[in-house]
Each structure stands twice: as C-alpha cells, then as structure tokens.
Amino acid sequence: VASDILRLAREEAYRYRDIAVLVRDMERYGDILTLVFTDFGVPFYVDAKRPSIHHPFAELLRAVLQAAWRGWGYEVMFRALRTGFFPLMDDLLASKNEDAQVFSVICHDWQDAVDYLENYCIAYGIRTERQWTAEEDWNYVGRTLEGGRCRTEREKQRLAEEEMINALRRRIAPPLAQLTHILKKKRATVRERICALYEFLSALRVTQTLDTWKKEADAEGRLADAAAHRQIWSSCMSIFDQIIEVGGDEEIPARDYEEILSDGLDAMQISLIPPGLDHVTIALLTRIVSPGHGLYISLAQMRGQRRVSIYRRALFQMPIDF
C-alpha cells in the first residue's frame, strides 16, 4: 500500500491529502500502517481516538492507587517510579550538595538511578511502606562490611551507591506516604480523596513533566505523542471533576474509589490532531471522511486473504485490485 501511494504521488501527480486509506478494523491495521508508512516516509494521520490506558500518567495513577490500597509492594512501587514522574534527579543535581556529587558520579540519568534502587530493593527484600518511610538510613550494605569499614574499592562504591539510594528514597517516600494516609482511610469523602491525589500530582510537578515531554515530541516530529501529552492532564482533571460532581462529600471506601477512577482511566481516549495540510488519512470504513479525497484505498480481509482495492474519485466506483 505504501509503495502504491508513493507511485501515485510521483507518477500520477496525486497529493497525499488526496488519498485516504480505509480499514474495517483499526486495531488490526492501525499499528501496521503506522510502522510501514513511517518507514516509507509517507506522511499520514490516523483519524481515530487513541486510548490513554498505556500513557505513563495513567499508569502512575493506577500504581499509586494500588500502593495506597494494597501496600507498597515491589511490583507496584517500581511501576510508579518507571513512569518518569518523580522529578528527583534535577532537584538533587541542582542542590550541589554531597548527595548530588555522589549521584552524578554513579548515575547518568533518573532511569539509571531507578535501576540501582530496584536492584537494591530486590537484594534486601524491601517491600513495605514501613521500610520505605523508616527514619533511619538503609544500612544493609554497611552491615555486611567487616568492622563497618571499606577495605576495597568495590566496597567503597557499594557504600556510595547506598548513600545515593537513601537520598532518592527520602525524596520518593514523603509525598506517596501522605497520599497513602488519606486514600487508605476507611472513612473519607470523595472530595478528600480527589484533593489528596491532586496535591500528590502537584508535589511531583506532573504538569511540568508533561509539558517537557510535549515539547520534546514536537521537536522530534512525534505529533501523536505530543497530542497525548497535551491532552492527558485535562482529560484526567475532567474525570476528577465528574467524580466530585457525582460523589461530592459522600464517604466512599478506598477500594471503591480505586475501581471508579480506574474505570474512568480505562475509558479515556485522546483525539489526535492532523500533522499538517498534506497527509494520507487512515480511517475506518464506517467513518465519514472528507469528500475532497480523490482516491480511496480500501483494506479488507475475506476468507483469510487480504484484499486491497483502490477507488478513484468517488467511493465504491472503479475498483482497481492489487
């Protein structure tokens, strides 16, 4: 299909905006067409809403809700941390204190630091809120040193890594602990739970992170990702508003609150914006597309065989099979 589109553009003077690709099943063809058109350099726009279920922000919300209700287990904690919304690296480096020096020597970026933290938690069985919020430093490495002293360079490095991990842990735990305190209450109103979650997101500076990601995606030409980062915050705030409007000051169990918000996140979709004026449109056959298209390419599958048809000017006229 991509080769035919390029041929039509080069040999028959079609503009990309004159061409629409119509499919019966967007889930089956959407990702394939996206990959192929990108490889062939065909500009395109998918005329369909994009589910937000896999966006890092939606994943963050699910993870922290589960942490509050089910405990700070290893799996749920690192699901939250790997979303990239804990802006600890920049703060730590900007502080220019001893912790920042240790961090810059050991780690290249925040995800690298999460790897160190993950390996540490696995090695020493850190799986509870009590361990994460302990006032005393984690000293599991120090306890293994003979006489509490470093005798080799490797032991010095392991101790430095533990110091860095303690600095990170003390930045991760407080906002999550405050959120957990509110969400795990047996008697709390819908408004109280929503406000606690909003304050947690504000403490993490989620909007600034999304704005940074949006600008990076725009600069790299990933317009669908940029649209997702642009819309996800307002869509989530709309869900918060709807939940408050329905529940308001009524008390709601933590479990029910998690399920309601999770259902809202699952149903949330993002509308994509056309990348420019000259692009191929990919749409469902059941969706009405612009009558200005001069050529339609229909993809279908009948009796196990894929069928590609091209219709010129008017839909369902002059099929040309390939």
C-alpha positions as a printed NumPy array, in Angstrom:
array([[  0.   ,   0.   ,   0.   ],
       [  2.784,   2.422,   0.892],
       [  4.561,   1.685,  -2.413],
       [  1.361,   2.342,  -4.354],
       [  0.841,   5.637,  -2.545],
       [  4.372,   6.758,  -3.377],
       [  3.875,   5.695,  -7.02 ],
       [  0.598,   7.59 ,  -7.263],
       [  2.24 ,  10.694,  -5.787],
       [  5.251,  10.514,  -8.136],
       [  3.746,   9.249, -11.383],
       [  0.123,  10.396, -11.318],
       [  0.558,  13.739,  -9.55 ],
       [ -1.631,  12.887,  -6.578],
       [ -1.142,  14.872,  -3.414],
       [ -1.016,  12.908,  -0.186],
       [ -4.047,  14.81 ,   1.031],
       [ -5.998,  13.409,  -1.952],
       [ -5.594,   9.853,  -0.631],
       [ -7.456,   8.086,   2.162],
       [ -6.825,   4.554,   3.402],
       [ -9.994,   2.93 ,   4.743],
       [ -9.896,  -0.11 ,   7.032],
       [-12.542,  -2.28 ,   8.646],
       [-10.534,  -2.931,  11.806],
       [ -8.285,  -0.178,  13.16 ],
       [ -6.846,  -2.444,  15.855],
       [ -5.664,  -4.913,  13.193],
       [ -4.325,  -2.445,  10.627],
       [ -3.618,   0.783,  12.521],
       [ -0.262,  -0.145,  14.074],
       [  0.953,  -1.919,  10.913],
       [  0.117,   1.037,   8.684],
       [  1.748,   3.424,  11.148],
       [  5.016,   1.467,  11.129],
       [  5.083,   0.917,   7.354],
       [  4.146,   4.482,   6.419],
       [  6.803,   5.804,   8.802],
       [  9.456,   3.535,   7.223],
       [  8.436,   4.567,   3.696],
       [  8.312,   8.259,   4.554],
       [  4.596,   8.634,   3.8  ],
       [  3.042,  11.462,   5.863],
       [ -0.182,  10.238,   7.438],
       [ -2.854,  10.963,  10.005],
       [ -4.867,   8.307,  11.848],
       [ -8.42 ,   9.607,  12.09 ],
       [ -9.281,   7.786,  15.31 ],
       [ -9.137,   8.395,  19.017],
       [ -6.181,   6.918,  20.849],
       [ -6.736,   5.021,  24.118],
       [ -4.826,   6.546,  27.013],
       [ -4.606,   3.326,  29.005],
       [ -0.873,   2.919,  28.325],
       [  0.148,   6.553,  28.857],
       [  2.686,   6.917,  31.712],
       [  0.402,   9.349,  33.553],
       [ -2.482,   6.876,  33.58 ],
       [ -0.063,   4.182,  34.736],
       [  1.192,   6.446,  37.539],
       [ -2.35 ,   6.99 ,  38.814],
       [ -3.139,   3.278,  38.796],
       [  0.117,   2.393,  40.533],
       [ -0.201,   4.9  ,  43.381],
       [ -3.835,   3.946,  43.961],
       [ -2.832,   0.304,  44.232],
       [  0.073,   1.203,  46.527],
       [ -2.302,   3.044,  48.855],
       [ -4.853,   0.234,  48.925],
       [ -2.709,  -2.897,  48.629],
       [  0.6  ,  -1.804,  50.118],
       [  3.983,  -0.656,  48.838],
       [  4.947,  -3.912,  47.201],
       [  7.946,  -4.205,  44.934],
       [  5.985,  -4.509,  41.673],
       [  3.603,  -1.591,  42.241],
       [  6.313,   0.753,  43.529],
       [  8.524,   0.339,  40.5  ],
       [  5.589,   0.6  ,  38.135],
       [  5.082,   4.076,  39.6  ],
       [  8.771,   5.015,  39.59 ],
       [  9.353,   3.937,  35.996],
       [  6.692,   6.298,  34.678],
       [  9.26 ,   9.096,  34.982],
       [  7.098,  11.46 ,  37.036],
       [  9.257,  11.561,  40.154],
       [ 11.437,  14.599,  39.25 ],
       [ 14.158,  13.812,  41.737],
       [ 17.246,  13.886,  39.557],
       [ 17.07 ,  17.58 ,  38.628],
       [ 16.374,  18.636,  42.214],
       [ 19.229,  16.562,  43.528],
       [ 21.745,  17.824,  40.99 ],
       [ 20.613,  21.414,  41.437],
       [ 21.233,  21.21 ,  45.179],
       [ 25.002,  20.806,  44.579],
       [ 25.436,  19.097,  47.938],
       [ 27.249,  15.884,  48.799],
       [ 24.316,  13.761,  47.649],
       [ 24.387,  15.465,  44.247],
       [ 28.083,  14.689,  43.829],
       [ 27.52 ,  11.03 ,  44.651],
       [ 24.555,  10.87 ,  42.279],
       [ 26.396,  12.436,  39.324],
       [ 29.329,  10.045,  39.671],
       [ 27.243,   6.861,  39.843],
       [ 24.25 ,   7.56 ,  37.572],
       [ 23.781,   9.046,  34.131],
       [ 20.061,   9.776,  34.457],
       [ 16.972,   9.159,  36.563],
       [ 16.142,   5.805,  34.963],
       [ 19.664,   4.643,  35.742],
       [ 19.059,   5.587,  39.376],
       [ 15.791,   3.626,  39.388],
       [ 17.745,   0.579,  38.205],
       [ 20.104,   0.896,  41.175],
       [ 17.169,   1.347,  43.538],
       [ 15.311,  -1.632,  42.055],
       [ 18.305,  -3.958,  42.363],
       [ 18.823,  -2.814,  45.953],
       [ 15.201,  -3.467,  46.927],
       [ 15.274,  -6.925,  45.359],
       [ 18.554,  -7.813,  47.059],
       [ 17.445,  -6.776,  50.555],
       [ 13.722,  -7.579,  50.424],
       [ 12.315,  -4.044,  50.715],
       [  8.582,  -4.461,  50.16 ],
       [  6.657,  -2.45 ,  52.758],
       [  5.692,   1.154,  53.446],
       [  7.342,   0.872,  56.857],
       [ 10.7  ,   0.098,  55.244],
       [ 10.392,   2.914,  52.683],
       [  9.459,   5.515,  55.309],
       [ 11.894,   4.423,  58.059],
       [ 13.628,   7.369,  59.741],
       [ 16.975,   5.596,  60.   ],
       [ 19.082,   5.17 ,  56.866],
       [ 19.034,   1.931,  54.968],
       [ 22.29 ,   0.306,  56.026],
       [ 22.118,  -3.168,  54.535],
       [ 25.419,  -2.763,  52.702],
       [ 27.17 ,  -1.241,  55.715],
       [ 26.171,  -4.195,  57.867],
       [ 27.979,  -6.586,  55.536],
       [ 31.292,  -4.752,  55.867],
       [ 33.745,  -6.234,  58.313],
       [ 34.085,  -3.823,  61.213],
       [ 31.9  ,  -1.359,  59.292],
       [ 34.888,  -0.236,  57.224],
       [ 35.564,  -0.286,  53.497],
       [ 38.606,  -2.375,  52.619],
       [ 38.354,  -2.417,  48.82 ],
       [ 37.339,  -0.001,  46.066],
       [ 34.316,  -2.158,  45.334],
       [ 33.136,  -1.846,  48.932],
       [ 33.563,   1.94 ,  48.742],
       [ 31.48 ,   2.022,  45.567],
       [ 28.714,  -0.113,  47.104],
       [ 28.591,   2.166,  50.146],
       [ 28.41 ,   5.256,  47.908],
       [ 25.56 ,   3.665,  45.969],
       [ 23.711,   3.027,  49.228],
       [ 24.1  ,   6.69 ,  50.2  ],
       [ 22.63 ,   7.713,  46.862],
       [ 19.773,   5.231,  47.245],
       [ 18.959,   6.652,  50.676],
       [ 18.845,  10.172,  49.215],
       [ 16.451,   9.02 ,  46.48 ],
       [ 14.289,   7.045,  48.883],
       [ 13.789,  10.077,  51.126],
       [ 12.513,  12.051,  48.139],
       [ 10.187,   9.325,  46.919],
       [  8.543,   8.28 ,  50.185],
       [  7.105,  11.509,  51.741],
       [  4.601,  12.54 ,  49.015],
       [  3.49 ,   8.948,  48.497],
       [  3.146,   8.39 ,  52.249],
       [  0.95 ,  11.479,  52.587],
       [ -1.267,  10.284,  49.74 ],
       [ -1.462,   6.769,  51.193],
       [ -2.528,   8.155,  54.584],
       [ -5.601,   9.783,  53.023],
       [ -6.523,   7.111,  50.496],
       [ -6.307,   4.161,  52.876],
       [ -8.746,   5.734,  55.349],
       [-11.885,   3.692,  55.804],
       [-13.979,   6.848,  56.188],
       [-13.085,   9.606,  53.716],
       [-15.194,  11.569,  51.259],
       [-14.829,  11.547,  47.509],
       [-13.655,  15.158,  47.631],
       [-10.971,  14.386,  50.234],
       [ -9.571,  11.521,  48.178],
       [ -9.561,  13.516,  44.929],
       [ -7.898,  16.514,  46.609],
       [ -5.225,  14.271,  48.144],
       [ -4.437,  12.801,  44.733],
       [ -4.307,  16.26 ,  43.139],
       [ -1.9  ,  17.521,  45.815],
       [  0.3  ,  14.471,  45.245],
       [  0.436,  15.18 ,  41.498],
       [  1.247,  18.831,  42.21 ],
       [  4.1  ,  17.789,  44.516],
       [  5.514,  15.674,  41.693],
       [  5.148,  18.623,  39.263],
       [  3.366,  16.409,  36.752],
       [  2.233,  19.28 ,  34.528],
       [  5.823,  20.487,  34.069],
       [  6.959,  16.984,  33.132],
       [  4.142,  16.587,  30.602],
       [  4.975,  19.967,  29.075],
       [  8.634,  18.947,  28.72 ],
       [  7.647,  15.68 ,  27.062],
       [  5.262,  17.523,  24.712],
       [  7.98 ,  19.905,  23.558],
       [ 10.422,  17.04 ,  23.005],
       [  7.838,  15.096,  20.99 ],
       [  7.022,  18.161,  18.868],
       [ 10.71 ,  18.735,  18.162],
       [ 11.175,  15.103,  17.107],
       [  8.082,  15.054,  14.906],
       [  6.16 ,  12.61 ,  17.145],
       [  2.937,  14.546,  16.85 ],
       [  0.67 ,  11.787,  18.165],
       [  2.75 ,  11.547,  21.33 ],
       [  2.761,  15.339,  21.647],
       [ -1.036,  15.373,  21.391],
       [ -1.281,  12.674,  24.056],
       [  0.96 ,  14.601,  26.461],
       [ -1.009,  17.772,  25.756],
       [ -4.447,  16.267,  26.424],
       [ -3.885,  13.699,  29.163],
       [ -3.819,  16.171,  32.066],
       [ -7.017,  17.995,  31.137],
       [ -8.754,  14.67 ,  30.442],
       [ -7.808,  13.358,  33.882],
       [ -8.897,  16.579,  35.557],
       [-12.238,  16.217,  33.778],
       [-12.592,  12.746,  35.301],
       [-11.767,  14.174,  38.747],
       [-14.432,  16.855,  38.299],
       [-17.044,  14.304,  37.238],
       [-16.303,  12.064,  40.22 ],
       [-16.612,  15.016,  42.615],
       [-19.823,  16.162,  40.917],
       [-21.379,  12.729,  41.408],
       [-19.946,  11.849,  44.829],
       [-19.004,  15.168,  46.373],
       [-18.993,  14.946,  50.15 ],
       [-20.23 ,  11.369,  50.301],
       [-17.947,   8.882,  52.003],
       [-16.528,   6.158,  49.774],
       [-14.355,   3.122,  50.626],
       [-10.807,   3.164,  49.292],
       [-11.422,   0.073,  47.189],
       [-14.496,   1.57 ,  45.502],
       [-12.621,   4.81 ,  44.828],
       [ -9.794,   2.91 ,  43.123],
       [-12.242,   0.986,  40.937],
       [-14.195,   4.109,  39.913],
       [-11.066,   6.036,  38.963],
       [ -9.556,   3.019,  37.17 ],
       [-12.739,   2.61 ,  35.1  ],
       [-12.569,   6.275,  34.153],
       [ -8.936,   5.96 ,  33.082],
       [ -9.704,   2.847,  31.015],
       [-12.461,   4.668,  29.132],
       [-10.43 ,   7.821,  28.498],
       [ -9.39 ,   8.474,  24.899],
       [ -7.213,  11.088,  23.219],
       [ -8.15 ,  12.884,  19.995],
       [ -5.259,  13.191,  17.568],
       [ -4.605,  16.332,  15.535],
       [ -3.653,  16.205,  11.825],
       [  0.116,  16.831,  11.464],
       [ -0.203,  19.23 ,   8.541],
       [ -2.033,  20.043,   5.336],
       [ -0.608,  17.309,   3.087],
       [ -1.009,  13.809,   4.541],
       [ -2.687,  10.479,   3.844],
       [ -5.733,   9.916,   6.049],
       [ -6.2  ,   6.491,   7.681],
       [ -9.785,   5.956,   8.814],
       [-12.426,   3.325,   9.437],
       [-14.732,   2.371,   6.554],
       [-17.674,   3.221,   8.795],
       [-16.37 ,   6.728,   9.432],
       [-17.298,   9.571,   7.103],
       [-14.143,  11.093,   5.65 ],
       [-13.689,  14.311,   3.739],
       [-15.367,  14.261,   0.31 ],
       [-12.361,  16.167,  -1.008],
       [-10.267,  12.986,  -1.259],
       [ -9.749,  11.98 ,  -4.881],
       [ -8.709,   8.411,  -4.188],
       [ -9.612,   5.814,  -1.563],
       [ -7.629,   2.674,  -0.745],
       [ -9.719,   0.012,   0.967],
       [ -8.123,  -2.744,   3.065],
       [-10.204,  -5.801,   3.914],
       [ -9.762,  -9.47 ,   4.66 ],
       [-12.053, -12.076,   3.127],
       [-11.729, -15.852,   3.555],
       [ -8.277, -15.452,   5.076],
       [ -6.986, -13.445,   2.095],
       [ -6.178,  -9.755,   2.316],
       [ -7.797,  -7.615,  -0.351],
       [ -6.544,  -4.182,  -1.374],
       [ -8.742,  -2.065,  -3.614],
       [ -8.295,   1.451,  -4.94 ],
       [-11.317,   3.61 ,  -5.74 ],
       [-10.794,   6.747,  -7.796],
       [-12.7  ,   9.969,  -7.221],
       [-15.958,   8.523,  -5.862],
       [-16.148,   5.838,  -3.232],
       [-17.236,   2.408,  -4.485],
       [-16.527,   3.279,  -8.115],
       [-13.867,   1.853, -10.412],
       [-12.188,  -0.658,  -8.066],
       [ -8.606,  -1.476,  -9.009],
       [ -7.418,  -4.648,  -7.197],
       [ -3.817,  -5.418,  -6.274]])
